[in-house]
Amino acid sequence: METLTAALRYIARGVAAIPVHRDAQKNPYLSSYSQYYLALPTWHEWRKWTSRWPLCNIGLITGYWGLCALDFDTEESYQVWSDGPGRGIKGQTWTTRTARGYHVWFQVQGDPGESRSYVNGPHELLLRAKGGYCIVPPSVHHSGSHYRTVHRVEPWGTDDIEYYLRGWDPKKARETKQISKGGYGFTKQAKIQDLIPIPEGAKPNGRGAYQVRCPFHDDQTPSAWVNIEQQRFGCNACWPGKWLDVVNIISLQEGISNKEAYKQFVSQ
């Protein structure tokens, strides 16, 4: 009942809330949630979701309803930001505590762009904007700790989110090793695990997904997942909430279109 009540309160404030798994992968229960980029979920939908998934967490879709969040995975990164470009608004905007860091929320006017990462020396933050979502109170982290609000005020309004990222540089993807077009012999049986190595001895979670290092950014702490049974790959940092298949991966690694990737490597 608490989850349903909270979700309806978020929707009443004009933001789209969706049900999310309470595990390390944090994927949505919904196979697709793009319909909520333009229309808010209804009371009837959330009543059905909480009846079906009573232990679900709440994720707020970012970017499409004006709401964006700076996602700090560590206390140190948050402090570096709040001592810098966040100095003037620390405590003045809605801020929530996660298991390891903070979510700092903004109400952004205009198009905030896609979700993207920023770095400041060894510190990193993720701007959760279009294509992403962010878990909010009263959700429960898979470690058992609760998401909680530490500054209960309205999200800070801005028409320039980059202003609050001064001194933080867009994170560049690590150059990835290209697949040799002559040495792999891909067929219709091409496997996701052939493209994204799974660490030796790794064990899948309850839904068959293995945690791996993402080859598309400098992934020091594994933030990606490979599901062998479903033949899907996802990275919480690069594409929050999205899954890629074999064709998508080959397309990215080769720098070619999905159509060309299928033609050259999969359909042979």
C-alpha positions in Angstrom: 0.0 0.0 0.0 2.9 2.4 0.8 4.4 1.9 -2.7 1.0 2.5 -4.4 0.4 5.6 -2.4 3.8 7.0 -3.1 3.6 6.2 -6.8 0.3 8.0 -7.1 1.7 11.0 -5.3 4.5 11.2 -7.8 2.1 11.0 -10.7 -0.1 13.7 -9.1 2.9 16.0 -9.2 3.2 15.4 -13.0 6.0 12.8 -13.3 5.8 9.3 -14.7 6.5 6.5 -12.2 7.1 2.9 -13.2 7.6 -0.3 -11.3 11.3 -1.5 -11.0 12.8 -4.7 -9.8 14.3 -4.6 -6.3 17.6 -6.2 -7.2 21.1 -5.2 -8.3 20.1 -4.9 -11.9 17.3 -2.5 -11.2 15.4 -3.2 -14.5 11.8 -2.1 -15.0 9.1 -4.8 -14.7 7.6 -3.5 -17.9 8.9 -4.8 -21.2 8.6 -1.3 -22.6 7.8 2.0 -20.9 8.3 4.4 -23.8 4.5 5.1 -23.8 5.0 7.0 -20.5 7.3 9.5 -22.2 4.1 11.2 -23.3 1.3 10.0 -21.0 1.3 9.4 -17.3 0.5 6.0 -15.9 -3.0 5.8 -14.4 -4.2 4.8 -11.0 -5.6 1.6 -12.4 -2.3 0.7 -13.9 -0.4 1.2 -10.7 -3.0 -0.7 -8.7 -2.5 -3.6 -11.1 1.3 -3.4 -10.9 1.4 -3.4 -7.1 -1.0 -6.3 -7.0 1.2 -8.3 -9.4 4.6 -7.1 -8.0 4.0 -6.1 -4.4 7.7 -5.7 -3.7 8.5 -3.5 -6.6 10.5 -0.3 -6.3 9.5 3.1 -7.9 11.4 4.6 -10.8 10.7 8.1 -12.1 11.2 8.5 -15.8 13.7 11.4 -16.4 14.0 13.9 -19.2 10.5 13.7 -20.6 8.6 15.4 -17.8 11.1 18.1 -17.0 12.6 16.1 -14.1 16.3 15.2 -14.2 18.7 13.9 -11.6 22.4 14.0 -10.9 23.2 10.5 -9.8 26.3 10.2 -7.5 27.4 6.7 -6.7 29.7 7.7 -3.8 29.7 10.2 -0.9 33.0 11.6 -2.2 31.7 12.5 -5.6 28.7 14.2 -4.1 30.9 16.2 -1.8 33.2 17.3 -4.7 30.2 18.5 -6.6 28.5 20.2 -3.7 31.7 22.0 -2.8 31.9 23.2 -6.5 29.0 24.0 -8.8 26.5 22.7 -6.3 27.7 25.0 -3.5 24.8 27.5 -4.0 22.0 25.0 -4.2 23.0 22.3 -1.8 20.0 21.7 0.4 17.9 24.0 -1.8 16.7 21.3 -4.2 15.1 17.9 -3.7 17.8 15.4 -2.7 17.5 11.7 -2.0 19.9 9.3 -0.3 20.8 6.0 -1.9 22.6 3.0 -0.5 26.0 4.5 -1.5 25.4 8.1 -2.7 22.8 10.7 -3.6 20.3 11.8 -6.3 20.1 15.5 -6.7 17.0 16.6 -8.6 16.3 19.4 -11.1 13.2 20.7 -12.9 14.7 21.4 -16.4 13.1 23.7 -18.9 13.6 22.6 -22.5 15.3 19.5 -23.9 17.9 18.1 -21.4 19.2 15.6 -24.0 20.1 12.0 -23.4 21.4 10.5 -20.1 25.2 10.9 -20.0 28.1 10.7 -17.6 30.6 13.3 -16.4 33.9 13.1 -14.6 36.0 15.3 -12.4 39.3 13.6 -11.8 38.5 10.2 -10.2 35.0 11.3 -9.5 32.0 10.5 -11.6 28.3 11.4 -11.9 25.5 10.3 -14.2 23.0 12.9 -15.5 19.8 10.9 -15.7 17.8 12.6 -18.5 16.1 11.2 -21.6 16.2 7.4 -21.9 16.6 6.9 -18.2 14.8 6.6 -14.9 15.8 7.0 -11.3 14.7 5.1 -8.2 13.1 7.1 -5.5 11.8 6.8 -1.9 10.2 4.7 -0.4 12.0 2.1 -2.5 14.4 -0.4 -1.0 17.9 -1.0 -2.3 18.8 -4.7 -2.9 21.3 -4.4 0.0 18.3 -3.7 2.3 18.9 0.0 2.9 16.0 2.4 2.1 16.0 5.3 -0.4 15.2 8.4 1.7 14.7 12.1 1.2 17.3 14.3 2.9 16.2 17.7 1.5 12.4 17.8 1.1 12.0 20.8 -1.2 10.9 21.4 -4.7 13.4 20.4 -7.5 15.5 23.4 -8.5 14.3 25.0 -11.7 16.8 25.7 -14.5 17.0 26.1 -18.3 20.7 25.2 -18.3 21.6 22.0 -16.5 25.2 22.3 -17.7 25.6 25.3 -15.5 25.5 23.0 -12.5 28.1 20.7 -14.0 30.9 23.3 -14.3 34.3 21.7 -13.9 32.9 18.3 -14.7 33.8 17.0 -18.2 31.6 14.7 -20.4 32.9 11.2 -20.0 34.4 9.8 -23.2 33.8 6.2 -24.1 36.9 4.0 -24.1 38.0 3.0 -27.6 36.9 -0.5 -28.0 38.6 -3.3 -29.8 37.2 -3.8 -33.3 35.9 -7.1 -34.4 37.9 -8.6 -37.3 35.4 -9.0 -40.2 37.4 -12.1 -41.4 38.1 -14.0 -38.3 34.9 -14.7 -36.5 32.6 -16.3 -39.0 29.3 -15.1 -37.4 26.2 -17.0 -38.4 22.6 -16.9 -37.3 23.8 -18.6 -34.2 26.0 -15.6 -33.1 25.9 -15.4 -29.3 26.0 -12.4 -27.0 28.6 -14.0 -24.8 30.9 -14.2 -27.8 30.9 -10.4 -28.0 30.7 -9.5 -24.3 33.0 -11.8 -22.2 31.6 -13.2 -19.0 34.2 -13.4 -16.1 35.3 -16.9 -15.3 33.4 -18.2 -12.3 30.7 -15.6 -12.5 27.3 -16.7 -11.4 24.0 -15.4 -12.8 21.4 -13.5 -10.7 17.9 -14.8 -10.2 16.9 -13.8 -13.7 19.9 -15.4 -15.5 21.9 -12.2 -15.9 25.7 -12.1 -15.4 27.4 -8.9 -14.2 30.2 -7.8 -16.5 32.4 -4.8 -17.3 31.0 -2.7 -20.1 33.3 -2.5 -23.2 31.8 0.8 -24.2 33.1 2.9 -21.4 36.0 2.8 -18.8 34.1 0.5 -16.5 36.1 0.2 -13.3 33.2 -1.2 -11.2 31.1 -3.6 -13.3 27.9 -1.8 -14.4 26.8 -4.0 -17.3 24.8 -7.3 -17.6 24.7 -10.2 -20.0 21.6 -12.4 -20.1 22.6 -15.6 -22.0 19.1 -17.1 -22.0 17.5 -14.0 -23.4 20.6 -13.0 -25.5 20.5 -9.4 -24.2 23.2 -7.0 -23.0 22.6 -3.8 -20.9 24.8 -1.2 -19.2 23.4 0.9 -16.3 25.8 3.7 -17.1 25.6 3.9 -20.9 22.0 3.0 -21.6 20.0 3.0 -18.3 16.9 0.8 -18.6 17.7 -0.4 -22.2 18.8 -3.8 -23.5 20.9 -4.5 -26.7 20.9 -7.6 -28.8 23.7 -9.2 -30.9 23.0 -7.0 -33.9 23.1 -3.8 -31.7 26.5 -4.9 -30.2 28.1 -5.7 -33.5 26.8 -2.4 -34.9 28.4 -0.5 -32.1 31.7 -2.4 -32.2 32.1 -2.1 -35.9 30.7 1.5 -36.3 28.1 0.4 -38.8 24.3 0.4 -39.0 22.2 -2.3 -37.5 21.0 -3.3 -41.0 24.6 -3.6 -42.2 25.6 -5.5 -39.1 22.8 -8.0 -39.6 23.7 -8.4 -43.3 27.5 -8.9 -42.8 27.6 -10.9 -39.6 24.3 -12.5 -38.7 22.4 -13.5 -41.7 25.2 -15.4 -43.5 
